[in-house]
Amino acid sequence: MKKLFLFRHSLTLANEEGKYCGALDLHLSQKGRDLLLKKKEAGLFPNIAQAKVYSSPLIRVQETLRLLYPDLEYSIIPELKEMSFGIFENHSYEELKNNVDYQKWISGCNKKNICPQGESGALMEERVLKSFKHLLPMLEMNDLALFSHGGPIATIMNFLFPKENKNLYQWQPDFACGWKVDIQGGTFESF
């Protein structure tokens, strides 16, 4: 059994401003680029030269991948996108806190509540896991590196390690960070 590497993209301007940006196709900010390059120069990212590499279709993820590993070929998996926050995209809590639709979404179970014109956490998880389960057999022969977003990465980690009893936010790596997973050994470590 080979290794699985899960990379979260670096910062966008919307991330820096605390705005929802799940389905928005945003470029990395200068701060996000600088963070990646600083961590790369410090040797904080794993060697994935022999891995099969897959990416979310969103530009911030592909820019992260290209900055870290400019020579690696990769394939796009649309299902690795972040959750769509619908009409809440590109707005912060402060901008939305008095919005009736937003109050309805955040009160109760926002895993089940669907963002207007978006999706629910449960729908995102279903989409991500269906795609991830198709990749699992590849781990018999190859290391896998997936470049994605906080929600999909947390979903995959929760699926792989349910006995850890962590919530999705505990599995969500910081920007420009990720997880190295030894599935056969049942171990994981952050990078």
Accessible surface in RSA format (square Angstrom, percent):
REM  Atomic radii and reference values for relative SASA: ProtOr
REM  Chains: A
REM  Algorithm: Lee & Richards
REM  Probe-radius: 1.40
REM  Slices: 20
REM RES _ NUM      All-atoms   Total-Side   Main-Chain    Non-polar    All polar
REM                ABS   REL    ABS   REL    ABS   REL    ABS   REL    ABS   REL
RES MET A   1    87.21  45.2  38.63  25.6  48.58 115.7  37.31  31.7  49.90  66.1
RES LYS A   2    89.95  43.9  88.09  54.1   1.85   4.4  32.97  29.7  56.98  60.7
RES LYS A   3    64.77  31.6  64.77  39.7   0.00   0.0  34.52  31.1  30.25  32.2
RES LEU A   4     0.00   0.0   0.00   0.0   0.00   0.0   0.00   0.0   0.00   0.0
RES PHE A   5     7.82   3.9   7.82   4.8   0.00   0.0   7.82   4.7   0.00   0.0
RES LEU A   6     0.45   0.3   0.45   0.3   0.00   0.0   0.45   0.3   0.00   0.0
RES PHE A   7     2.21   1.1   2.10   1.3   0.11   0.3   2.10   1.3   0.11   0.3
RES ARG A   8    27.63  11.6  26.11  13.3   1.52   3.6   0.05   0.1  27.58  16.7
RES HIS A   9     6.50   3.6   5.49   3.8   1.01   2.6   0.45   0.5   6.05   7.0
RES SER A  10     0.00   0.0   0.00   0.0   0.00   0.0   0.00   0.0   0.00   0.0
RES LEU A  11    22.52  12.5  22.52  16.1   0.00   0.0  22.52  15.8   0.00   0.0
RES THR A  12     0.52   0.4   0.52   0.5   0.00   0.0   0.52   0.7   0.00   0.0
RES LEU A  13   108.16  60.2 106.57  76.2   1.59   4.0 106.57  74.8   1.59   4.3
RES ALA A  14     6.61   6.1   3.41   5.3   3.20   7.3   4.62   6.5   1.99   5.3
RES ASN A  15    29.85  20.6  12.15  11.7  17.70  42.6   2.84   6.8  27.01  26.1
RES GLU A  16    71.05  40.8  31.71  24.0  39.34  93.7  18.11  35.0  52.94  43.2
RES GLU A  17    87.21  50.1  61.63  46.6  25.57  60.9  37.17  71.9  50.04  40.9
RES GLY A  18    52.67  65.0   0.00   N/A  52.67  65.0  37.19 102.1  15.48  34.7
RES LYS A  19    53.34  26.0  43.54  26.7   9.80  23.3  11.05   9.9  42.29  45.0
RES TYR A  20    52.98  24.7  47.33  26.9   5.65  14.7  34.57  26.0  18.42  22.7
RES CYS A  21    10.45   7.9   5.29   5.9   5.16  12.1   0.85   2.2   9.60  10.4
RES GLY A  22     0.94   1.2   0.00   N/A   0.94   1.2   0.66   1.8   0.28   0.6
RES ALA A  23    43.76  40.2  29.46  45.5  14.30  32.5  29.76  41.9  14.00  37.1
RES LEU A  24    51.19  28.5  49.45  35.4   1.74   4.4  51.17  35.9   0.02   0.1
RES ASP A  25    86.20  60.4  59.91  59.6  26.29  62.2  24.79  58.4  61.40  61.2
RES LEU A  26    48.16  26.8  46.73  33.4   1.44   3.6  48.16  33.8   0.00   0.0
RES HIS A  27   116.65  63.8 107.34  74.6   9.31  23.8  74.89  77.2  41.76  48.6
RES LEU A  28    11.41   6.4   0.00   0.0  11.41  28.7   0.00   0.0  11.41  30.7
RES SER A  29    16.01  13.5   6.45   8.6   9.56  22.0  16.01  34.1   0.00   0.0
RES GLN A  30   119.83  67.0 110.71  80.9   9.12  21.7  58.40 124.3  61.44  46.6
RES LYS A  31   125.62  61.3 118.13  72.5   7.49  17.8  69.94  63.0  55.68  59.3
RES GLY A  32     0.00   0.0   0.00   N/A   0.00   0.0   0.00   0.0   0.00   0.0
RES ARG A  33    73.47  30.8  73.47  37.5   0.00   0.0  17.12  23.4  56.34  34.1
RES ASP A  34    73.63  51.6  68.53  68.2   5.09  12.0  28.80  67.8  44.83  44.7
RES LEU A  35    55.90  31.1  51.30  36.7   4.59  11.5  55.16  38.7   0.74   2.0
RES LEU A  36     0.08   0.0   0.08   0.1   0.00   0.0   0.08   0.1   0.00   0.0
RES LEU A  37    68.63  38.2  68.53  49.0   0.10   0.2  68.63  48.2   0.00   0.0
RES LYS A  38   151.13  73.7 145.37  89.2   5.76  13.7  91.71  82.5  59.43  63.3
RES LYS A  39    28.84  14.1  28.22  17.3   0.62   1.5  19.60  17.6   9.24   9.8
RES LYS A  40    79.62  38.8  68.17  41.8  11.45  27.3  50.36  45.3  29.26  31.2
RES GLU A  41   152.05  87.3 113.34  85.7  38.71  92.2  50.82  98.3 101.23  82.6
RES ALA A  42    67.98  62.5  32.20  49.7  35.78  81.4  45.34  63.9  22.64  60.0
RES GLY A  43    60.70  74.8   0.00   N/A  60.70  74.8  33.17  91.0  27.52  61.6
RES LEU A  44    92.22  51.4  80.80  57.8  11.42  28.7  84.83  59.6   7.38  19.9
RES PHE A  45    30.26  15.1   8.79   5.4  21.47  55.9   9.52   5.8  20.74  59.4
RES PRO A  46    25.51  18.6  12.37  11.3  13.13  47.7  23.65  19.5   1.85  11.5
RES ASN A  47   126.68  87.4  97.28  94.0  29.40  70.8  42.60 102.5  84.08  81.3
RES ILE A  48     2.36   1.3   0.00   0.0   2.36   5.7   1.89   1.4   0.47   1.3
RES ALA A  49    58.32  53.6  38.83  59.9  19.49  44.3  39.80  56.0  18.52  49.1
RES GLN A  50   155.33  86.9 134.95  98.6  20.38  48.5  60.05 127.8  95.28  72.3
RES ALA A  51    14.52  13.4   0.03   0.0  14.49  33.0   0.39   0.5  14.13  37.4
RES LYS A  52    97.36  47.5  94.98  58.3   2.38   5.7  40.22  36.2  57.14  60.9
RES VAL A  53     7.83   5.2   1.07   1.0   6.76  16.3   1.07   0.9   6.76  18.3
RES TYR A  54    30.84  14.4  30.84  17.5   0.00   0.0  14.52  10.9  16.32  20.1
RES SER A  55     0.00   0.0   0.00   0.0   0.00   0.0   0.00   0.0   0.00   0.0
RES SER A  56     0.00   0.0   0.00   0.0   0.00   0.0   0.00   0.0   0.00   0.0
RES PRO A  57    38.64  28.2  27.14  24.7  11.50  41.8  27.14  22.4  11.50  71.5
RES LEU A  58    12.65   7.0  12.65   9.0   0.00   0.0  12.65   8.9   0.00   0.0
RES ILE A  59    40.58  23.1  40.39  30.1   0.20   0.5  40.58  29.2   0.00   0.0
RES ARG A  60     1.65   0.7   1.65   0.8   0.00   0.0   0.00   0.0   1.65   1.0
RES VAL A  61     0.43   0.3   0.43   0.4   0.00   0.0   0.43   0.4   0.00   0.0
RES GLN A  62    23.43  13.1  23.43  17.1   0.00   0.0   0.00   0.0  23.43  17.8
RES GLU A  63    14.70   8.4  12.96   9.8   1.74   4.2   8.21  15.9   6.49   5.3
RES THR A  64     0.91   0.6   0.91   0.9   0.00   0.0   0.91   1.2   0.00   0.0
RES LEU A  65     0.39   0.2   0.39   0.3   0.00   0.0   0.39   0.3   0.00   0.0
RES ARG A  66   106.45  44.7 102.31  52.2   4.14   9.9  50.41  68.9  56.04  34.0
RES LEU A  67    40.04  22.3  34.80  24.9   5.23  13.2  37.01  26.0   3.03   8.2
RES LEU A  68     7.22   4.0   1.29   0.9   5.93  14.9   1.29   0.9   5.93  16.0
RES TYR A  69    31.80  14.8  27.22  15.5   4.58  11.9  31.15  23.4   0.65   0.8
RES PRO A  70    88.63  64.6  61.96  56.5  26.67  96.9  62.59  51.7  26.04 161.8
RES ASP A  71   135.95  95.2 106.91 106.4  29.04  68.7  39.45  92.8  96.50  96.2
RES LEU A  72    41.95  23.4  31.51  22.5  10.44  26.2  32.28  22.7   9.66  26.0
RES GLU A  73   160.37  92.1 141.71 107.2  18.66  44.4  60.44 116.9  99.93  81.6
RES TYR A  74    60.89  28.4  29.41  16.7  31.48  81.9  26.01  19.5  34.89  43.0
RES SER A  75    58.77  49.7  54.15  72.3   4.61  10.6  21.79  46.4  36.98  51.8
RES ILE A  76    72.20  41.1  50.79  37.8  21.41  51.6  50.79  36.6  21.41  58.1
RES ILE A  77    19.73  11.2  19.08  14.2   0.65   1.6  19.73  14.2   0.00   0.0
RES PRO A  78    73.02  53.2  72.66  66.2   0.36   1.3  72.80  60.1   0.22   1.4
RES GLU A  79    66.70  38.3  66.14  50.0   0.56   1.3  18.90  36.6  47.80  39.0
RES LEU A  80     0.13   0.1   0.13   0.1   0.00   0.0   0.13   0.1   0.00   0.0
RES LYS A  81    73.56  35.9  73.56  45.1   0.00   0.0  17.43  15.7  56.13  59.8
RES GLU A  82    23.79  13.7  21.90  16.6   1.89   4.5   7.54  14.6  16.25  13.3
RES MET A  83    13.01   6.7  13.01   8.6   0.00   0.0   3.09   2.6   9.93  13.1
RES SER A  84    25.39  21.5  25.39  33.9   0.00   0.0  16.83  35.8   8.56  12.0
RES PHE A  85    32.26  16.1  32.26  20.0   0.00   0.0  32.26  19.6   0.00   0.0
RES GLY A  86    13.72  16.9   0.00   N/A  13.72  16.9   6.34  17.4   7.38  16.5
RES ILE A  87    65.42  37.2  46.04  34.3  19.38  46.7  55.13  39.7  10.30  27.9
RES PHE A  88     0.31   0.2   0.31   0.2   0.00   0.0   0.31   0.2   0.00   0.0
RES GLU A  89    20.99  12.1  14.17  10.7   6.82  16.2  14.17  27.4   6.82   5.6
RES ASN A  90    72.73  50.2  68.47  66.2   4.27  10.3   8.95  21.5  63.79  61.7
RES HIS A  91    73.22  40.0  73.22  50.9   0.00   0.0  43.46  44.8  29.76  34.6
RES SER A  92    17.78  15.0  17.78  23.7   0.00   0.0  12.38  26.4   5.40   7.6
RES TYR A  93   110.04  51.4 108.18  61.6   1.86   4.8  72.58  54.5  37.46  46.2
RES GLU A  94   112.11  64.4  98.34  74.4  13.77  32.8  57.38 111.0  54.73  44.7
RES GLU A  95    99.87  57.3  63.54  48.1  36.33  86.5  38.88  75.2  60.99  49.8
RES LEU A  96     9.70   5.4   9.70   6.9   0.00   0.0   9.70   6.8   0.00   0.0
RES LYS A  97    73.35  35.8  69.13  42.4   4.22  10.0  32.40  29.2  40.94  43.6
RES ASN A  98   132.10  91.1 105.28 101.7  26.82  64.6  37.85  91.1  94.25  91.1
RES ASN A  99    55.47  38.3  44.16  42.7  11.32  27.3  15.45  37.2  40.02  38.7
RES VAL A 100   122.99  80.9 116.40 105.4   6.60  15.9 118.37 102.8   4.63  12.5
RES ASP A 101    65.59  45.9  62.34  62.0   3.25   7.7   2.38   5.6  63.21  63.0
RES TYR A 102     3.51   1.6   3.51   2.0   0.00   0.0   0.00   0.0   3.51   4.3
RES GLN A 103    71.66  40.1  70.91  51.8   0.74   1.8  34.85  74.2  36.81  27.9
RES LYS A 104   156.52  76.4 148.22  90.9   8.30  19.8  96.68  87.0  59.84  63.7
RES TRP A 105    13.60   5.5  10.68   5.2   2.92   6.9  13.36   7.1   0.24   0.4
RES ILE A 106    59.82  34.0  40.10  29.9  19.72  47.5  40.10  28.9  19.72  53.5
RES SER A 107    67.28  56.9  55.68  74.3  11.60  26.7  46.45  98.9  20.84  29.2
RES GLY A 108    73.51  90.6   0.00   N/A  73.51  90.6  41.39 113.6  32.11  71.9
RES CYS A 109    62.34  47.2  49.31  55.0  13.03  30.6  35.13  89.0  27.21  29.3
RES ASN A 110    59.38  40.9  54.79  52.9   4.59  11.1   2.45   5.9  56.93  55.0
RES LYS A 111    96.96  47.3  92.98  57.1   3.98   9.5  53.27  48.0  43.69  46.5
RES LYS A 112   154.38  75.3 138.60  85.0  15.79  37.6  83.68  75.3  70.70  75.3
RES ASN A 113    43.80  30.2  38.42  37.1   5.38  13.0  12.10  29.1  31.70  30.6
RES ILE A 114   101.51  57.8  81.06  60.4  20.46  49.3  81.06  58.4  20.46  55.5
RES CYS A 115     0.00   0.0   0.00   0.0   0.00   0.0   0.00   0.0   0.00   0.0
RES PRO A 116    40.78  29.7  29.84  27.2  10.93  39.7  40.78  33.7   0.00   0.0
RES GLN A 117   164.00  91.7 115.82  84.6  48.19 114.7  54.36 115.7 109.64  83.2
RES GLY A 118    23.11  28.5   0.00   N/A  23.11  28.5   2.51   6.9  20.59  46.1
RES GLU A 119    26.34  15.1  26.34  19.9   0.00   0.0  10.89  21.1  15.45  12.6
RES SER A 120     3.14   2.7   3.14   4.2   0.00   0.0   0.00   0.0   3.14   4.4
RES GLY A 121     9.15  11.3   0.00   N/A   9.15  11.3   9.15  25.1   0.00   0.0
RES ALA A 122    38.90  35.8  33.60  51.9   5.29  12.0  34.89  49.1   4.00  10.6
RES LEU A 123    79.90  44.5  76.69  54.9   3.21   8.1  76.79  53.9   3.11   8.4
RES MET A 124     6.89   3.6   6.89   4.6   0.00   0.0   6.89   5.9   0.00   0.0
RES GLU A 125    22.45  12.9  22.45  17.0   0.00   0.0   5.93  11.5  16.53  13.5
RES GLU A 126   119.67  68.7 109.57  82.9  10.09  24.0  43.60  84.3  76.06  62.1
RES ARG A 127    48.99  20.6  40.46  20.6   8.53  20.3  43.71  59.7   5.28   3.2
RES VAL A 128     0.00   0.0   0.00   0.0   0.00   0.0   0.00   0.0   0.00   0.0
RES LEU A 129    33.91  18.9  33.91  24.3   0.00   0.0  33.91  23.8   0.00   0.0
RES LYS A 130   143.36  69.9 136.28  83.6   7.08  16.8  84.60  76.1  58.76  62.6
RES SER A 131    12.88  10.9   7.28   9.7   5.60  12.9   6.92  14.7   5.96   8.3
RES PHE A 132     0.02   0.0   0.00   0.0   0.02   0.0   0.02   0.0   0.00   0.0
RES LYS A 133   105.39  51.4  95.05  58.3  10.34  24.6  45.38  40.8  60.01  63.9
RES HIS A 134   136.66  74.7 115.89  80.5  20.77  53.1  81.74  84.2  54.91  63.9
RES LEU A 135    14.46   8.1  14.46  10.3   0.00   0.0  14.46  10.2   0.00   0.0
RES LEU A 136    48.95  27.3  43.36  31.0   5.58  14.0  43.60  30.6   5.34  14.4
RES PRO A 137    90.39  65.9  75.86  69.2  14.53  52.8  83.70  69.1   6.69  41.6
RES MET A 138    52.40  27.1  46.88  31.0   5.52  13.1  41.28  35.1  11.11  14.7
RES LEU A 139     0.46   0.3   0.46   0.3   0.00   0.0   0.46   0.3   0.00   0.0
RES GLU A 140   104.57  60.0  88.46  66.9  16.11  38.4  37.34  72.2  67.22  54.9
RES MET A 141   148.97  77.1 131.88  87.3  17.08  40.7 105.23  89.5  43.74  58.0
RES ASN A 142    39.00  26.9  36.19  35.0   2.81   6.8   2.81   6.8  36.19  35.0
RES ASP A 143    31.93  22.4  29.83  29.7   2.10   5.0   1.41   3.3  30.51  30.4
RES LEU A 144     0.00   0.0   0.00   0.0   0.00   0.0   0.00   0.0   0.00   0.0
RES ALA A 145     0.00   0.0   0.00   0.0   0.00   0.0   0.00   0.0   0.00   0.0
RES LEU A 146     0.40   0.2   0.40   0.3   0.00   0.0   0.40   0.3   0.00   0.0
RES PHE A 147     0.90   0.5   0.90   0.6   0.00   0.0   0.90   0.5   0.00   0.0
RES SER A 148     0.83   0.7   0.80   1.1   0.03   0.1   0.80   1.7   0.03   0.0
RES HIS A 149     0.51   0.3   0.51   0.4   0.00   0.0   0.36   0.4   0.15   0.2
RES GLY A 150     0.22   0.3   0.00   N/A   0.22   0.3   0.00   0.0   0.22   0.5
RES GLY A 151     9.66  11.9   0.00   N/A   9.66  11.9   9.66  26.5   0.00   0.0
RES PRO A 152     0.00   0.0   0.00   0.0   0.00   0.0   0.00   0.0   0.00   0.0
RES ILE A 153     0.24   0.1   0.24   0.2   0.00   0.0   0.24   0.2   0.00   0.0
RES ALA A 154     0.40   0.4   0.40   0.6   0.00   0.0   0.40   0.6   0.00   0.0
RES THR A 155     3.73   2.7   1.78   1.8   1.95   4.6   2.55   3.4   1.18   1.8
RES ILE A 156     0.62   0.4   0.62   0.5   0.00   0.0   0.62   0.4   0.00   0.0
RES MET A 157     0.00   0.0   0.00   0.0   0.00   0.0   0.00   0.0   0.00   0.0
RES ASN A 158    54.01  37.2  52.12  50.4   1.89   4.5   0.97   2.3  53.04  51.3
RES PHE A 159    72.82  36.4  53.31  33.0  19.50  50.8  62.32  37.8  10.49  30.0
RES LEU A 160    34.64  19.3  11.10   7.9  23.53  59.2  13.68   9.6  20.96  56.4
RES PHE A 161    21.47  10.7  17.88  11.1   3.58   9.3  21.38  13.0   0.09   0.2
RES PRO A 162    83.96  61.2  71.91  65.5  12.05  43.8  74.00  61.1   9.96  61.9
RES LYS A 163   191.61  93.5 169.23 103.8  22.37  53.3 117.86 106.1  73.75  78.6
RES GLU A 164    80.53  46.2  60.01  45.4  20.52  48.9   6.47  12.5  74.06  60.5
RES ASN A 165   134.77  92.9 100.24  96.9  34.53  83.1  35.09  84.4  99.68  96.3
RES LYS A 166    61.32  29.9  51.66  31.7   9.65  23.0  27.04  24.3  34.28  36.5
RES ASN A 167    84.15  58.0  73.55  71.1  10.59  25.5  40.54  97.6  43.60  42.1
RES LEU A 168    48.41  27.0  45.10  32.3   3.31   8.3  45.33  31.8   3.08   8.3
RES TYR A 169   167.61  78.3 152.80  86.9  14.81  38.5 115.34  86.7  52.27  64.4
RES GLN A 170   105.79  59.2  82.91  60.6  22.88  54.5  31.02  66.0  74.77  56.7
RES TRP A 171     0.05   0.0   0.03   0.0   0.02   0.0   0.02   0.0   0.03   0.0
RES GLN A 172    59.26  33.1  41.77  30.5  17.49  41.6   1.37   2.9  57.89  43.9
RES PRO A 173    11.63   8.5   2.90   2.6   8.73  31.7  11.27   9.3   0.35   2.2
RES ASP A 174    99.40  69.6  88.49  88.1  10.91  25.8  25.74  60.6  73.65  73.5
RES PHE A 175    40.85  20.4  37.12  23.0   3.73   9.7  37.12  22.5   3.73  10.7
RES ALA A 176     1.11   1.0   0.00   0.0   1.11   2.5   1.11   1.6   0.00   0.0
RES CYS A 177    25.56  19.3  24.71  27.6   0.85   2.0   5.15  13.1  20.41  22.0
RES GLY A 178     0.13   0.2   0.00   N/A   0.13   0.2   0.00   0.0   0.13   0.3
RES TRP A 179    26.70  10.7  26.70  12.9   0.00   0.0  26.70  14.2   0.00   0.0
RES LYS A 180    68.38  33.4  66.98  41.1   1.40   3.3  16.19  14.6  52.19  55.6
RES VAL A 181     0.00   0.0   0.00   0.0   0.00   0.0   0.00   0.0   0.00   0.0
RES ASP A 182    35.49  24.9  34.12  34.0   1.37   3.3   5.52  13.0  29.97  29.9
RES ILE A 183    43.03  24.5  30.32  22.6  12.71  30.6  31.24  22.5  11.79  32.0
RES GLN A 184   135.39  75.7 103.44  75.6  31.95  76.1  35.70  76.0  99.69  75.6
RES GLY A 185    48.57  59.9   0.00   N/A  48.57  59.9  26.15  71.8  22.42  50.2
RES GLY A 186    43.53  53.7   0.00   N/A  43.53  53.7  22.88  62.8  20.65  46.2
RES THR A 187    79.47  56.5  76.08  77.1   3.39   8.1  66.44  89.2  13.03  19.7
RES PHE A 188    54.09  27.1  31.41  19.5  22.68  59.0  34.21  20.7  19.88  56.9
RES GLU A 189   105.35  60.5 100.51  76.0   4.84  11.5  31.26  60.5  74.09  60.5
RES SER A 190    76.82  64.9  56.82  75.8  19.99  46.1  20.04  42.7  56.77  79.5
RES PHE A 191    39.99  20.0  14.94   9.3  25.04  65.2  37.78  22.9   2.20   6.3
END  Absolute sums over single chains surface
CHAIN  1 A     9829.8       8017.4       1812.4       5258.5       4571.3
END  Absolute sums over all chains
TOTAL          9829.8       8017.4       1812.4       5258.5       4571.3
